[in-house]
Every structure is written in structure tokens, then in C-alpha cells.
Amino acid sequence: MSSVATFAYYPGCSLEGLAAEAEEAFLKIAAYWEIELVEIPDWNCCGSSSAHSLCGELARNLTWRVLASLPDNVSQVLTLCPSCFDRLRVGLFEARKSPEDFSNLFDQKPNPSWDIRHFVKVLADFPWKKIKGKPLSGLRIAPYYGCLLYGPAKLPPPMEDGLMEKMLTALGAEVIPWRYVKQCCGTYLSVAKPDFVSGIVRRMMMEAQRIQVDCLVTHCVMCQMNLEMRAPAQIDLPVFHLSELLALGLGQARINWFKKHLLDPLPLLLKKGLL
């Protein structure tokens, strides 16, 4: 069966390590929807977060090398990580602004058809309402987008609001609006200023508990890690990566994904009859 869409796939570093289950879940979803993913050969780190904080030229060149490595017949780059998405978008913007510099480094011109796509936007275009039944019925979810998809200021926002809600609602989940949907989780300050980040996460988790949701869901593996790692000890609220819940709704989930969570989601999933 032929694919309905083909993308150059950029995994990024975190999905090849600590967040491997998020990638595995996404690959299950991609296969379900017949999305063809052509992994970019010999891809490198996008420069997030240390490189672009310390050396703008290095960070730019790292993203340019990824773009220069794209297969000739694929122009759309798909990535899961919002930080990678952000860096690649900035790199493409700078390549188009300085095509001569790009050509001097890689002996090719930036392709005008190149585009950077985030997996939430790509998946939201598929017909989730056609999924039979309501496989996530009974699950009260607070969606958490975080901040990275809404910057940088020099580039337009890459997608409209409500895309996670659209997919999760179609699968039968009850999605609860809340005040922290775009609150920054502290990202990499979790290492440099853990107390500061713990304060942010504590407020978020206490609010999630107050509105009586069963879990949080985010598309960002860094946000997922911060929310789980910095959650107050008295609050045991599971945090899912979006790909995990979508794969669960499609009947493609594997139980070992959930065993890797810092906040154990298995009691919730078993109680709701989802596993």
C-alpha cells in the first residue's frame, strides 16, 4: 500500500535516548496512517540548547548541515521535538536570508520548497473522527503545549491552537481547558535552577489536581520530564507524551512505554480499562 505522505524525518537527540518510547509510539502512529518517514542520513544535533546559547554561528551551521543532508526527493522535514522544530525553523529562515553563506559551506543553494513540520500539525490533518468507538473514553485530560511552539518572535506561529484537543476529543477523551496550557515549564533551567523550576511545576500540578483531571498530556519530551521529575511528592498525576496516548487510542500502544514513566500511569490506565 502506498504512503499518503512522505517526510524527511529528523529524530533529534532526546528521542534516540531518554525519550525513545515517544518516538516508538510516533512510529506506530505513522505506520497506522501510512506516513512514510525517510530518516535524514547522518543527521546531527540541532544545537539545542547549549549551542545556540553560546555560539550563534555554530548553532546556525548545525541546522544548515541537517538541511544540506536532506534527500533530493523530499522537501518537508518532520520532527517531534519542539526545540528541534524551533531551531530548524530558525536555521531555514537564516539560510533563506543568507543563501550565499549557505552555498559557501555546503556547495548547494537552499531549496525554496524546504519546510519544517511539527508532528502535531501533521497528525491533526488525518481523519481521527473515523476511528471506531471512543477508545479513550472516561479519561479527563489537561492538555499542555508549553511555550516553544509560539516563538521565536521573528517567525510566525507555526500552527493554530486546539490541535491536540481535536485529536484527543475525537478518540473519546474529555479535554479540560486550564490556565497553564502555554506556561513555560522551565525547560533546561531544570538543571541550572532546579528550585525555580520546581516552583513552576508545583503550581501547575496543584492546579491540575484542583480541576480534577486524570492526567496531563504534552507533545514535548522536555516538558514531560520536567513535570514528572519536579512534581511535588504528594501529587501523583501521570504525564503522557501525546504520541503515547494517540497510539493507545489506535490500539498500537505497548505497556513497556508506560513502565518508564517517573509518575506511574499504569494504575490509571488499568482503572479506566485502557490496558
C-alpha positions as CSV (number, residue, x, y, z in Angstrom):
1,M,0.0,0.0,0.0
2,S,1.5,3.4,-1.0
3,S,2.0,6.1,1.6
4,V,-0.3,9.1,1.9
5,A,2.6,11.4,2.8
6,T,6.4,11.3,2.7
7,F,8.6,13.3,5.1
8,A,12.3,13.6,5.8
9,Y,12.4,12.5,9.4
10,Y,14.6,14.3,11.9
11,P,14.6,12.3,15.2
12,G,16.8,14.6,17.3
13,C,19.0,13.6,20.2
14,S,16.4,13.1,23.0
15,L,14.2,10.7,21.0
16,E,17.2,8.5,20.5
17,G,17.9,8.3,24.2
18,L,15.7,9.1,27.2
19,A,12.5,9.6,25.2
20,A,12.8,6.6,22.9
21,E,9.3,5.4,23.8
22,A,7.8,8.7,22.5
23,E,9.5,8.0,19.2
24,E,8.4,4.4,19.2
25,A,4.8,5.5,19.8
26,F,5.0,8.0,17.0
27,L,6.4,5.4,14.5
28,K,3.4,3.2,15.3
29,I,1.0,6.1,14.6
30,A,2.9,6.9,11.3
31,A,2.6,3.3,10.2
32,Y,-1.2,3.3,11.0
33,W,-1.8,6.4,8.9
34,E,0.6,5.2,6.1
35,I,3.1,8.1,6.6
36,E,6.4,7.4,5.0
37,L,9.4,8.6,7.0
38,V,12.8,8.9,5.3
39,E,15.3,9.4,8.1
40,I,17.8,12.1,7.3
41,P,21.2,10.4,6.7
42,D,23.9,11.2,9.2
43,W,21.8,13.8,11.0
44,N,23.4,15.8,13.8
45,C,22.3,17.6,16.9
46,C,20.3,20.8,16.0
47,G,22.2,22.9,18.6
48,S,19.6,23.0,21.3
49,S,20.0,24.1,23.9
50,S,23.7,24.9,24.6
51,A,25.0,25.7,21.2
52,H,22.6,28.5,20.3
53,S,23.1,29.9,23.8
54,L,26.9,30.0,23.4
55,C,27.6,30.4,19.7
56,G,25.0,31.5,17.2
57,E,27.2,30.7,14.2
58,L,27.8,27.1,15.4
59,A,24.1,26.6,16.1
60,R,23.2,28.0,12.6
61,N,25.7,25.7,10.9
62,L,24.4,22.7,12.7
63,T,20.9,23.3,11.4
64,W,22.3,24.1,8.0
65,R,24.1,20.8,7.9
66,V,20.8,19.0,8.6
67,L,19.1,20.8,5.7
68,A,22.0,20.2,3.4
69,S,21.7,16.4,4.1
70,L,18.0,16.2,3.1
71,P,17.2,13.5,0.4
72,D,16.8,15.1,-3.0
73,N,13.3,14.0,-3.5
74,V,11.9,15.0,0.0
75,S,11.4,18.6,0.9
76,Q,9.3,18.5,4.1
77,V,11.2,17.8,7.4
78,L,9.2,16.3,10.2
79,T,10.3,16.4,13.8
80,L,8.7,15.6,17.2
81,C,10.8,17.8,19.5
82,P,9.5,21.4,19.7
83,S,13.0,22.6,20.5
84,C,14.4,20.9,17.4
85,F,11.5,22.3,15.4
86,D,12.3,25.7,16.7
87,R,16.0,25.5,15.8
88,L,15.4,24.1,12.4
89,R,12.8,26.7,11.5
90,V,15.3,29.4,12.6
91,G,18.0,27.8,10.6
92,L,15.9,27.6,7.5
93,F,14.9,31.3,7.9
94,E,18.6,32.2,8.1
95,A,19.5,30.1,5.1
96,R,16.9,31.9,3.0
97,K,18.2,35.2,4.3
98,S,21.8,34.4,3.6
99,P,21.8,31.9,0.7
100,E,25.4,32.7,-0.3
101,D,26.7,31.8,3.1
102,F,24.8,28.5,3.0
103,S,26.2,27.8,-0.5
104,N,29.7,28.5,0.5
105,L,29.5,26.0,3.3
106,F,27.6,23.2,1.5
107,D,28.1,23.8,-2.2
108,Q,24.3,24.0,-2.8
109,K,21.6,26.6,-2.6
110,P,18.7,26.4,-0.1
111,N,15.8,24.7,-1.7
112,P,12.8,27.0,-1.8
113,S,10.4,24.1,-1.2
114,W,12.0,23.1,2.1
115,D,9.6,23.2,5.0
116,I,9.8,22.3,8.7
117,R,6.8,20.4,10.1
118,H,5.9,19.6,13.6
119,F,4.2,16.2,14.2
120,V,1.2,17.7,16.0
121,K,0.2,19.7,12.9
122,V,0.9,16.8,10.6
123,L,-1.2,14.3,12.6
124,A,-4.0,16.7,13.2
125,D,-4.8,16.7,9.4
126,F,-5.7,13.0,9.5
127,P,-9.4,11.8,10.0
128,W,-9.3,10.9,13.7
129,K,-13.1,11.1,13.8
130,K,-13.3,8.0,11.6
131,I,-11.7,5.9,14.4
132,K,-14.4,3.4,15.5
133,G,-15.7,3.7,19.1
134,K,-14.3,6.1,21.7
135,P,-11.1,4.3,22.8
136,L,-10.0,7.0,25.3
137,S,-13.5,7.4,26.8
138,G,-13.5,8.2,30.5
139,L,-10.1,9.9,30.6
140,R,-10.1,13.5,31.8
141,I,-7.0,15.3,30.3
142,A,-5.5,18.7,30.7
143,P,-3.5,19.5,27.5
144,Y,-0.1,21.1,27.9
145,Y,1.5,22.8,24.9
146,G,4.3,24.7,26.7
147,C,5.9,27.7,25.1
148,L,8.3,26.6,22.3
149,L,5.7,26.3,19.5
150,Y,4.8,30.0,19.9
151,G,8.2,31.6,19.1
152,P,10.6,32.9,18.2
153,A,9.1,36.4,17.6
154,K,10.8,36.8,14.2
155,L,8.8,33.8,12.8
156,P,5.1,33.5,12.7
157,P,3.4,30.9,15.0
158,P,3.6,27.6,13.1
159,M,0.1,26.3,14.0
160,E,-3.3,27.1,15.3
161,D,-4.4,26.3,18.8
162,G,-6.5,23.3,19.7
163,L,-4.9,20.6,17.6
164,M,-4.1,18.2,20.5
165,E,-7.6,18.7,21.8
166,K,-9.1,17.9,18.3
167,M,-7.4,14.5,18.2
168,L,-7.9,13.5,21.8
169,T,-11.6,14.5,21.8
170,A,-12.1,12.5,18.6
171,L,-10.7,9.5,20.4
172,G,-13.2,10.0,23.2
173,A,-11.2,11.7,25.9
174,E,-12.6,14.6,27.9
175,V,-10.2,17.5,27.4
176,I,-10.4,20.1,30.2
177,P,-9.3,23.7,29.5
178,W,-7.0,25.2,32.1
179,R,-4.9,28.3,32.8
180,Y,-1.4,26.7,32.3
181,V,-1.8,25.3,28.8
182,K,1.0,27.5,27.4
183,Q,3.0,28.1,30.6
184,C,6.8,27.5,30.2
185,C,7.8,24.5,32.4
186,G,11.3,26.0,32.9
187,T,12.9,23.7,30.3
188,Y,16.7,23.5,30.7
189,L,16.7,25.7,33.8
190,S,15.7,22.4,35.5
191,V,19.5,21.7,35.6
192,A,20.8,25.2,36.5
193,K,17.9,26.4,38.7
194,P,16.0,23.3,40.0
195,D,14.3,25.2,42.8
196,F,12.9,27.8,40.4
197,V,11.6,25.1,38.1
198,S,10.1,23.1,40.9
199,G,8.1,26.2,41.9
200,I,6.6,26.5,38.4
201,V,5.8,22.8,38.2
202,R,4.3,22.7,41.7
203,R,1.8,25.5,40.8
204,M,0.9,23.7,37.6
205,M,0.4,20.3,39.2
206,M,-1.6,21.7,42.1
207,E,-3.9,23.4,39.6
208,A,-4.3,20.2,37.6
209,Q,-5.2,18.4,40.8
210,R,-7.7,21.2,41.7
211,I,-9.6,20.8,38.4
212,Q,-9.6,17.0,38.9
213,V,-8.1,15.8,35.7
214,D,-6.7,12.3,35.5
215,C,-3.5,13.2,33.7
216,L,-1.6,15.8,31.7
217,V,-0.6,15.3,28.1
218,T,2.2,17.2,26.3
219,H,3.9,17.0,22.9
220,C,7.3,17.9,24.4
221,V,9.6,15.3,25.9
222,M,11.5,18.0,27.9
223,C,8.2,19.3,29.4
224,Q,7.1,15.7,30.2
225,M,10.4,15.1,32.0
226,N,10.3,18.4,34.0
227,L,6.6,17.8,35.0
228,E,7.3,14.3,36.2
229,M,10.7,15.0,37.8
230,R,9.7,18.2,39.6
231,A,6.2,17.3,40.6
232,P,5.5,17.6,44.4
233,A,5.8,14.3,46.2
234,Q,2.2,14.4,47.3
235,I,0.8,14.7,43.8
236,D,0.9,11.5,41.7
237,L,-0.6,12.7,38.4
238,P,0.6,10.9,35.3
239,V,2.1,12.9,32.4
240,F,1.8,11.4,29.0
241,H,3.6,12.3,25.7
242,L,0.9,12.9,23.1
243,S,2.2,10.1,20.9
244,E,1.7,7.6,23.7
245,L,-2.0,8.5,24.1
246,L,-2.7,8.6,20.4
247,A,-1.1,5.2,19.9
248,L,-3.1,3.9,22.8
249,G,-6.3,5.2,21.1
250,L,-5.3,3.5,17.9
251,G,-4.7,0.2,19.6
252,Q,-1.0,0.4,18.9
253,A,0.4,1.0,22.4
254,R,3.0,-1.2,24.2
255,I,2.9,-1.5,28.0
256,N,6.6,-1.1,28.4
257,W,6.4,2.6,27.4
258,F,4.4,3.3,30.5
259,K,6.7,1.4,32.8
260,K,9.4,4.0,32.1
261,H,7.4,6.9,33.5
262,L,8.6,8.6,36.7
263,L,4.9,9.0,37.7
264,D,3.4,5.6,37.2
265,P,0.4,5.8,34.8
266,L,-0.4,2.1,34.8
267,P,-2.8,2.2,37.8
268,L,-4.8,4.9,36.0
269,L,-4.8,3.1,32.6
270,L,-5.9,-0.2,34.3
271,K,-8.6,1.6,36.3
272,K,-10.0,3.2,33.2
273,G,-9.9,-0.1,31.3
274,L,-7.5,1.3,28.7
275,L,-4.9,-1.5,29.0
